[in-house]
């Protein structure tokens, strides 16, 4: 639950849930987000009742399950270039 709350705080501050795996300000959050995407990719979430709830929570906050590899950590700065 702690990481989910941190994700919500990240979204509030950044306007999206695309936390980079190597997020320097909170490395644990970056790793957790990567794990959630991996679980989803392998369909591990959909089969486990515990993860079904987590899946629903992440969907509700607009979690992006697939993020382009070349997506920069701060897209706003990238767009300004």
JOTAGI-V408173 format. One record per residue. PHI is phi in whole degrees, -180 to 180 (NA if undefined). PSI is psi in whole degrees, -180 to 180 (none if undefined). OMEGA is omega as a letter, one per 30 degrees, with the letter a starting at -180 (NA if undefined). Layout:
# JOTAGI-V408173
phi->PHI psi->PSI omega->OMEGA
phi->PHI psi->PSI omega->OMEGA
This chain:
# JOTAGI-V408173
phi->NA psi->-32 omega->a
phi->-62 psi->-46 omega->a
phi->-65 psi->-38 omega->l
phi->-62 psi->-43 omega->l
phi->-64 psi->-39 omega->l
phi->-65 psi->-38 omega->l
phi->-63 psi->-43 omega->l
phi->-62 psi->-40 omega->l
phi->-65 psi->-41 omega->l
phi->-61 psi->-45 omega->a
phi->-63 psi->-41 omega->l
phi->-59 psi->-41 omega->a
phi->-78 psi->-33 omega->a
phi->-113 psi->-12 omega->l
phi->82 psi->7 omega->l
phi->-159 psi->171 omega->a
phi->-109 psi->20 omega->a
phi->-85 psi->68 omega->l
phi->-74 psi->125 omega->l
phi->-67 psi->148 omega->l
phi->-58 psi->-33 omega->a
phi->-103 psi->44 omega->a
phi->-70 psi->108 omega->a
phi->-63 psi->-36 omega->a
phi->-70 psi->-24 omega->l
phi->-156 psi->84 omega->a
phi->-62 psi->-35 omega->l
phi->-64 psi->-40 omega->l
phi->-65 psi->-44 omega->l
phi->-60 psi->-43 omega->l
phi->-66 psi->-41 omega->a
phi->-63 psi->-45 omega->l
phi->-61 psi->-42 omega->l
phi->-61 psi->-41 omega->l
phi->-65 psi->-42 omega->a
phi->-61 psi->-42 omega->l
phi->-66 psi->-39 omega->l
phi->-66 psi->-44 omega->l
phi->-58 psi->-44 omega->a
phi->-65 psi->-44 omega->a
phi->-59 psi->-38 omega->a
phi->-89 psi->5 omega->a
phi->62 psi->19 omega->l
phi->-66 psi->-32 omega->a
phi->-69 psi->-42 omega->a
phi->-70 psi->-24 omega->a
phi->-93 psi->-24 omega->a
phi->-96 psi->123 omega->a
phi->-58 psi->-34 omega->l
phi->-65 psi->-41 omega->a
phi->-78 psi->-21 omega->l
phi->-59 psi->-42 omega->l
phi->-65 psi->-45 omega->l
phi->-62 psi->-43 omega->l
phi->-57 psi->-47 omega->a
phi->-63 psi->-41 omega->l
phi->-62 psi->-46 omega->a
phi->-65 psi->-42 omega->l
phi->-59 psi->-41 omega->a
phi->-64 psi->-28 omega->l
phi->-96 psi->5 omega->l
phi->83 psi->30 omega->l
phi->-62 psi->135 omega->l
phi->-98 psi->116 omega->a
phi->-76 psi->-29 omega->l
phi->-127 psi->125 omega->l
phi->-121 psi->131 omega->l
phi->-54 psi->140 omega->a
phi->-59 psi->-35 omega->a
phi->-87 psi->7 omega->l
phi->-67 psi->118 omega->a
phi->-69 psi->152 omega->a
phi->-58 psi->-35 omega->l
phi->-124 psi->90 omega->a
phi->-62 psi->-32 omega->l
phi->-61 psi->-44 omega->l
phi->-64 psi->-42 omega->l
phi->-60 psi->-44 omega->a
phi->-65 psi->-31 omega->a
phi->-70 psi->-24 omega->l
phi->-74 psi->none omega->NA
